[in-house]
Amino acid sequence: MQALPGTLLRHLKHSVSALLPGSCALCQQQADMAVCTGCRHAYFEHQQERCLQCALPLPANAASLRCGDCLRNPPAFDMTVAVCDYAAPQDQLVLALKFGHQLALAPWFAAMLRDSILRRPAFELPHYLCAVPLGAQRLTERGFNQALEIAGPLSRQLGVPLHTKLLHRSRETARQSSLPIDARARNIRQAFSLDEHALHTVKDLHIGIIDDVMTTGMTMHEIATMLKRFGAAKVSTYVFARTLPHT
């Protein structure tokens, strides 16, 4: 019997698992979705005020919608929506998707992100969504791009087209999380390019960029800088989790 291609086999397993009773990815109790109602209430219902631009938590009664760093040195992207902090136990969900290949988590991430986007006051949907691309070597090693796995269902849930070929990774880079803060900007500089057939696609448009985690924002800043160089009017970033400054 001929073996199924890896991509087909992975999606077949995902489809079958969606039809079978499962367990919560956090508490392991039986659940009909990736995260049970109890864990969702415990870890995701509390909505804290976040910086409009970078999504870091704001202090109570903050005088501005932007944090001090964004006021002093604003990044190239215009706003960020994040579901939660990258902290225990929510960080385990990110690790399970990215390194545990639990792809069934991706549509749930997308649903949570959709709800967070729609809750934003005076929210404005982008014209296109795209995922932060992986380099060829990283994609081969992992077998999938977790940002793209989230972007697909989010695109369908929001009714916003997903442009899968808009962004390219121009060169391989070290993992941002493995580098000291002062080396991350150098690591990611000029690491992304716009598809040659889409050089005029972004002009005057609002582009939404999706990733699983925002650590320092350097990756999104680099992508937004490049998109605005080609005329994008606005760049929004959508991430499941936001790393806190001390982590």
N, C-alpha and C positions, 0 to 999 in steps of 0.2 A: 504493500500500500504506500502510495507516495505521500511524503510528509507535507503538511500544510506550511505555506510560507509563514515566517515569523509574525508579520503584521496581521495576517488573517487569523492566525491562531490566537494572538493576543486579544483581538476584538471579539472573537468567538467566545473566549473565556469570559470576557467582560459582559457579553450579552447573556450568557448562561447564568452567571452569578447574579445578574440583575433580576432574574426570575425566581431565584431561590431565597429562602429565609436567610437573613444575614445577622451579623452582630455589629454593635456600635464600635466604631474604630477607636473610641476613647475608653469606654467602660466595659466593653466586650459583652454587654447584655444584648439579648435578642432585640433586633430593631428592623423596621421596614425601610430604613434609609441609612446612609453612611454613618450618620451621627444621630443618636436617639434624642427624643424630645427632652428628656431630663438633662442630658449634657448640653444640648443647645440652650436651654434656659439658664443653666449654671454658668456657661462659659461664653455665650455669644449674645445674650439679651441685653446686657448692660452696655449702653452706647455712650462712650465718652467723647467729649469735645476734642476735635483734632484740628491741626493746622490745615487750612484750606489747600495749601500748596504742597506740603510734604507729608501730611497725615501723621506727624508726631503728636502725641497727646499735648493738649494745652492746659495750663493751670486754670483752676476755678476762677471765674470772673475775669478772664483774660480781656485786655482792652482792645485787642486786635484779633481778626480771624486768621492771622498768620503769625507763626512763631518768630522769635527774634532773629534766628539765623536766616529765615526766608526774607525778612524785611531788610536785613543788612546785605545779604548776598543771594538774591533770588535765583533759583535754578531755572533752566530753560523751559521746563514743563510748567503748565499753568495751574494744574490742580491734581490732587491724588485722592483716590478713594481706597480705603483699606478696611477689611472686615474686622481684623483683630490685631493685637500685638503678637510679634513672634516671641512667645513666652510659653512656658509650660502651663497647661498641657496642650494648648493649641499647636505648638510647634511640632508635636508628634505627628499631627495630621500631614503637615508639609513633608516631613521626613518619610512618612509612609508612602506618600504619592511619589516623591522624587527618587528615593532610593529603595523603597519597598515594592515599587511597581504596582501599587494599589490604585489602578486607573479608575476604579469605580468612585473614587473620591473626587475626581475632577468635575463631574457634573454638579456635585454638591457644592464644591467650592464656587462654581459658576453661579448657582442659585443664590448662595449667600452674598456673593459680590453684586449680583443683580439687585437684590433687596437693598444693599447698602447704597448703590448708585441711585436708585429711585427714591431713597429717603432724603437725599441731599436737597436742601432748599433751592428752588429754581434750577434744578438740574437740567443739563443740556446734553442730549445724546450726540456722540460724534458721528461724522459721516462714514468713517471706516474704523474697524478694529484691526489690530495686528498684534502678534505675539513677539516677545523678545526672542530672537533666533539663537539657536545653539550653533557652535562651530561643528564642522563635519566630524571631527574626532570625538567630541563629547556626545554627539548624537549617535554615533556608531556604538560607543561604549554603553550608553543608557538605553538605546533602542527607541526612544521617544523624547519629545520636547514637552515637558510638563506645562509650560506656558501655553502651548498650542492646544494641549488637551483641555485646558480650562477655557481657552478662547472660543473653541468650536461651539460648545453648548451655550456660552454666554452670548455669542452672536445670535444664535437662534432665539434665546430667551428675550433679548432686547430688540430683536428685529433690525439689527445693524449689520451690514455686510462685513464679512471677515476677509481681509486681503492677505492671503497666506504667503504671497511672494513679494510683498512690498519691501521688506527689510532683509538684508543679508548680513551675516557675520563675516567681515572682511578678513579676519585672522583669528587664530586660536588665542585665547587669553587664559590666564590662571583664574581659578575661582576667586571671586572678589572676597568671599568670607575667609579665605585662607591668607589674606594679605593684611598688613598693617594699614591703618586709615590713610596715611600719607602716600602710600603706594597705589591705592586703588584708582585714583584719577589717571595716573600714568598707564596703568594696566589696560584700561578700557578706552583710552584716547584713540580716536580714528579706527575703532574696531567694528564699526557698522557702516553700511552703505545702502543707498536706495537702488532698487532694481532699475536697470538701464531702460526698461520699457515703461517705467512708471515715474520718470523724472518730472513730468508735469502733472501727475495724478494728484499730488497733495496740495497744489497751489490754492491758497485761500480756503482750505478745508480744515475741519476739526478732526484730528486723528487721536484715537484711543489706543494706548499701548498696554498690553496685559503681561503680567508675570506672577509667579507664585509668591515671591517675597521681595520687598524693597529693603535693602540693608542700609546703605548710606545715601542712595539716590543717584550715585555717580553714573550707573548704567543708563537709567532713564534720562538723566541730564544730557548724556552724550547722544542718545538717540533723538531727543527733542531738539538739541542744537542742530543736528544734521537735517531733521525734517524742516525746521524753520529756515535753514539755509536755502532749501528748495521751495520756500514760499508757504509752508503750512501756517495757518492763521492761529491755531490753538492746538496744544497737545495736552491731553489728559492721561493720567496713568492710573491703572486699576490693578490692585494687588490683593491677594488674600491676606497676607500678614505683613506687618511693619515692624522691623527690628528697632528696639529702643536704643538710645545712644550709648548706654553703658554695656551693651551685650555684644 
